[in-house]
């Protein structure tokens, strides 16, 4: 598993938990790039990027996806 996990979704129809998972990435910058790619195709409302350190998950970025 790669270090950074991306979750992205819609306010109105959240998939809840793993349903909003969009992939794992080697770097934070690659995960951030993926937010743009997903937002172009599915018009989501929010995103969260978590860092997996082996024994815990830490939120490293979150926000609103703007049009």
PyMOL commands that set and color helices and strands:
alter all, ss='L'
color gray80, all
select helices_A, chain A and resi 17-20+28-42
alter helices_A, ss='H'
color red, helices_A
select strands_A, chain A and resi 4-9+21-25+46-52+57-64
alter strands_A, ss='S'
color yellow, strands_A
deselect
rebuild
show_as cartoon
